[in-house]
Amino acid sequence: MADTPNPIQIQKFLGGIDYPAKRDDLLSRAKDAGADSNVIEALEALPDREYDSPTAVSSAISDSNS
């Protein structure tokens, strides 16, 4: 996988999303916002569950890459 995007990069593409949000909702928002492939790949690697906050998304991305 390419370099893991930092949480600020990811949240930039998720701005305005309503939490809780499912992985597919996060992916859809990021794609609509023009996210690059690193961000899309990081979101695709997340477990398919509901995330209750931006922090939960960032933590899950960090966990999936450790």
DRENDO-1510 file (C-alpha; in Angstrom, 1 decimal, always signed):
<recs>
REC; n; res; u; v; w
REC; 1; MET; +0.0; +0.0; +0.0 .
REC; 2; ALA; +1.1; +3.6; -0.6 .
REC; 3; ASP; +1.9; +5.9; +2.2 .
REC; 4; THR; -0.8; +6.1; +4.8 .
REC; 5; PRO; -2.4; +9.6; +4.7 .
REC; 6; ASN; -2.4; +11.5; +7.9 .
REC; 7; PRO; -5.6; +12.2; +9.8 .
REC; 8; ILE; -5.8; +15.8; +8.7 .
REC; 9; GLN; -5.6; +14.7; +5.0 .
REC; 10; ILE; -8.4; +12.2; +5.5 .
REC; 11; GLN; -10.7; +14.5; +7.5 .
REC; 12; LYS; -10.3; +17.2; +4.8 .
REC; 13; PHE; -12.1; +14.9; +2.4 .
REC; 14; LEU; -14.8; +13.9; +5.0 .
REC; 15; GLY; -15.8; +17.4; +5.9 .
REC; 16; GLY; -19.6; +17.8; +6.5 .
REC; 17; ILE; -20.3; +14.1; +6.8 .
REC; 18; ASP; -22.8; +13.2; +9.5 .
REC; 19; TYR; -21.7; +10.7; +12.2 .
REC; 20; PRO; -22.3; +7.9; +12.9 .
REC; 21; ALA; -21.3; +6.9; +9.3 .
REC; 22; LYS; -20.6; +3.6; +7.7 .
REC; 23; ARG; -17.5; +2.8; +5.8 .
REC; 24; ASP; -19.3; +3.1; +2.5 .
REC; 25; ASP; -20.6; +6.5; +3.4 .
REC; 26; LEU; -17.1; +7.6; +4.2 .
REC; 27; LEU; -15.8; +6.3; +0.9 .
REC; 28; SER; -18.6; +8.0; -1.0 .
REC; 29; ARG; -18.0; +11.4; +0.7 .
REC; 30; ALA; -14.2; +11.1; +0.1 .
REC; 31; LYS; -14.7; +10.2; -3.6 .
REC; 32; ASP; -17.2; +13.1; -4.1 .
REC; 33; ALA; -14.6; +15.5; -2.5 .
REC; 34; GLY; -11.9; +14.4; -4.9 .
REC; 35; ALA; -9.8; +12.3; -2.4 .
REC; 36; ASP; -6.6; +10.9; -3.8 .
REC; 37; SER; -5.9; +7.2; -4.1 .
REC; 38; ASN; -4.0; +7.1; -0.8 .
REC; 39; VAL; -7.1; +8.3; +1.1 .
REC; 40; ILE; -9.4; +6.0; -0.8 .
REC; 41; GLU; -7.2; +3.0; -0.2 .
REC; 42; ALA; -7.0; +3.8; +3.6 .
REC; 43; LEU; -10.8; +4.1; +3.8 .
REC; 44; GLU; -11.3; +0.9; +1.8 .
REC; 45; ALA; -9.0; -1.0; +4.3 .
REC; 46; LEU; -11.3; +0.0; +7.2 .
REC; 47; PRO; -13.5; -2.7; +8.8 .
REC; 48; ASP; -17.0; -2.4; +7.5 .
REC; 49; ARG; -18.8; -1.0; +10.5 .
REC; 50; GLU; -20.2; +2.3; +11.8 .
REC; 51; TYR; -17.9; +5.1; +12.9 .
REC; 52; ASP; -19.2; +7.5; +15.5 .
REC; 53; SER; -16.6; +10.4; +15.0 .
REC; 54; PRO; -13.7; +11.6; +13.0 .
REC; 55; THR; -11.4; +10.3; +15.8 .
REC; 56; ALA; -12.8; +6.8; +15.4 .
REC; 57; VAL; -12.0; +6.9; +11.7 .
REC; 58; SER; -8.5; +8.1; +12.3 .
REC; 59; SER; -7.9; +5.5; +15.0 .
REC; 60; ALA; -9.2; +2.7; +12.8 .
REC; 61; ILE; -6.9; +3.8; +10.0 .
REC; 62; SER; -3.9; +3.9; +12.3 .
REC; 63; ASP; -4.8; +0.4; +13.7 .
REC; 64; SER; -5.2; -1.1; +10.2 .
REC; 65; ASN; -1.7; +0.0; +9.3 .
REC; 66; SER; +0.2; -1.0; +12.4 .
</recs>
